Each structure stands twice: as structure tokens, then as C-alpha cells.
Amino acid sequence: MPFDLQSRLAARRAEHLYRQRPLLESPQGAEVLVDGRRLLNFCSNDYLGLANHPEVVRALQQGAAQWGAGGGASHLVIGHSTPHHQVEEALAEFTGRPRALLFSTGYMANLAAVTALVGQGDTVLEDRLNHASLLDAGLLSGARFSRYLHNDAASLASRLEKATGDTLVVTDGVFSMDGDLADLPTLCAEARKRDAWVMVDDAHGFGTLGASGGGVVEHFGLGLEDVPVLVGTLGKAFGTSGAFVAGSEALIETLIQFARPYIYTTSQSPAVACATLKSLELLRDECWRREHLNRLIARFREGAAQIGLNLMDSPTAIQPLLIGESAEAMRFSALLRERGILVGAIRPPTVPAGSARLRVTLSAAHSEAQLERLLEALAACHAQLEASR
Ligand SMILES: *Cc1c(COP(=O)(O)O)cnc(C)c1O
């Protein structure tokens, strides 16, 4: 039977992999209203609590009043408005790169950068645990595509030896499901030996890492020569939406000329760009959010270790608790929810088989008391699950 969707869906259910969307009935925040219930939110990527910050919201409103609601056209036609241009200039300055180019989503920024830089005859090498958008971009590019072992410079080096044509090494800056940092100093050194370029997608590092929130490259002190292609997204710590690629003048002009996911799409709302200008200012200048977040991360790791939970090797706001089986992760997540705590269960194929986990994300919007409530609930649910084994 063609298009047998019912049996595909039934199989998905049987494997405990069926996805459902929680309905959010409040703005983002430490406390949210979901499916009619108030819950403490430990699964959002709003790491600095800027998504509903009054000044960011006001900038959006004023932006809409001045520039309207819609982008109206693609950037190359008549959709590239003054706020978009100002965001690009501000992001270039913020990242210390000559130029930056604004995109509507991180998924598109990644598709654009990879497909504009490599094609048939070239090589793209990616960390096995890269974000899906980077893996999709590598496949779509038509370049020879190979994945190296997670964060493994030796595995990368052996693939670099066999690479042909222009070679792009692509990695997450902070791995989105594990929370660990790419070992960029070592990976970049390997790439430079072979004249390969490094592209870093730092969706989770911008705003949270580095003294001024400049992400993993600021954390490691890496410049344009080390990381020629730097991607950031605006929907996480920035609290708005969109993404950017930062790099040389020639890189940005190449994307404008050749990147189909840039050319054939409408620009984002200029009002969103106005909001991003404000959130960039708060993210860069108000370092107390990063400091508070770091204290929460340290306290969470200490508390979770005391409970005997299986922490992963993460210094960031992404603090996964490894569970193993999908059904078990779902049960744990459901028990937490009964206690008023929202933590997402992440299952294959998002993570490798047998490594289902609870993905706890911390935010500067959380208070210390809210973090203690999470730890108490984790201890209680953990004990309950152990007792029922
Ligand atoms: C979220 C994310 C993206 C996608 O960004 P969007 O703006 O949400 O499309 C890309 N890369 C990584 C590593 C991400 O975590």
C-alpha cells in the first residue's frame, strides 16, 4: 500500500519514540504554563532569560511601530532593511570579524555556509555528534562527506589525510545534546596543517561562554585564521530568532552571491532585528547573567552527583543526565512533570541508540531556590524509579 502512514506512526509509538508538542500557554521563563499547568521550566534554550525581557520586548514593539511587521522580500530584492544591516554591523563588531550576515534561522545559516563553500570534488568532515542541520548541510553540499569520532583530533587527522579539493571541518562549539565543548585549539591546529577551513556552529556558546558572551572562540581566544567560518544563532541566549555567519569580507560576499538558502527566502521581520540589537547589548554588557548561570551550573553538578545521577562531562548550561533506554527516560521525565518540573527526555535518533537522557538546561532566569526544587524532585523521582526496579 502506498503512503502507509498509519503503520509508520504505529511503529514509532511502539518504539517509545513518538513525539508530541507540549502546548506553551505563557511566555518563556523560569515558570511556564503548559497544557494548563504551571511548571518549572528546565528545558528551554533561553539561557540568559532574554526571550521575555521587558527591554527586548519594548525594542520589538518600537521596531514594529517604525519598520512594520514583515520583511517583505528577500535581502537581494528589497527586504534588506536598516535594522537588519545594523544587526550585521553590531554582530561583526561583537565577534571581532570583518563582516557578519544575518539569516532567519540557524538551520538555514548552516545549509547556506556549507553548500556555498564546498561541492563536488571537495570534502566536508564533521563531528559525529554535530547538530542535524550541519549533517544535512554536508549531505546536501554534494562534497565527499565523512564523520570523525566525537571531538577526536586523531580521527579527524586520518580523514584529513584522505581529503580532496577544498576541505571544510565542521563542528558544534558546544554540543547540543551533550553540553561539552569542541576541543577547538587541537582541531584547528590539525585543520591548519592541511589547509582545511574550520566552521564552528556556536548556537549554545554565544551569550553563555567567554567574558563578554563571545562564545567558544572567545573562551579559547581563537581568531579569524583559526575559525574562518563562525555561526551563531539568535534564538537561544539572545532570546529572539535568526542566526548569523561571521567571517571575512570575501566569505560574506560569497554567501550573498552563491548561498541559495540565503538568496531564495524572505528576510526576517525587521522588528525582530530591532529586538536582537537590544538583546545583544544586554548579553554583552550585563555579565551578571553569565556569572549567576555559572553558579547554578556548579551547584547543579554538585547536587546531582550527591543524588547519584549519571552526569555527563559538561561545563555548560546543558546538563544531560544519562538514562539509557527511551522508555526509562520518558518515565523519569513524566515523574518530574507530576512534581511540577519540566525536563525534556531526549531519545534516538536525536541521540545515539541506548543513550536516551534527560536534557536539563539551566538559565540565568532561574533562582537558586528553583534549582533546589529541581534537585529535590530529581532525588525523589530517582529513588522512586530505583525502588520499582
Ligand atoms: C538550535 C541549533 C541550530 C538551529 O538554529 P535555529 O535558529 O533554531 O534554526 C543549529 N545548530 C545548533 C548546534 C543548534 O543547537
The ligand as a MOL file (V3000), in Angstrom:
LIG
                    3D

  0  0  0     0  0            999 V3000
M  V30 BEGIN CTAB
M  V30 COUNTS 15 15 0 0 0
M  V30 BEGIN ATOM
M  V30 1 C 19.3700 25.2000 17.5870 0
M  V30 2 C 20.5570 24.8790 16.7610 0
M  V30 3 C 20.5920 25.1930 15.4010 0
M  V30 4 C 19.3950 25.7130 14.6580 0
M  V30 5 O 19.1820 27.0260 14.9260 0
M  V30 6 P 17.7070 27.6230 14.6710 0
M  V30 7 O 17.9020 29.0770 14.6590 0
M  V30 8 O 16.8900 27.1260 15.8050 0
M  V30 9 O 17.2540 27.0650 13.3550 0
M  V30 10 C 21.7640 24.9720 14.7190 0
M  V30 11 N 22.8370 24.4470 15.3190 0
M  V30 12 C 22.8320 24.0850 16.6250 0
M  V30 13 C 24.0570 23.4900 17.2410 0
M  V30 14 C 21.6800 24.2900 17.3780 0
M  V30 15 O 21.6550 23.9180 18.6490 0
M  V30 END ATOM
M  V30 BEGIN BOND
M  V30 1 1 1 2
M  V30 2 1 2 3
M  V30 3 2 2 14
M  V30 4 1 3 4
M  V30 5 2 3 10
M  V30 6 1 4 5
M  V30 7 1 5 6
M  V30 8 2 6 7
M  V30 9 1 6 8
M  V30 10 1 6 9
M  V30 11 1 10 11
M  V30 12 2 11 12
M  V30 13 1 12 13
M  V30 14 1 12 14
M  V30 15 1 14 15
M  V30 END BOND
M  V30 END CTAB
M  END
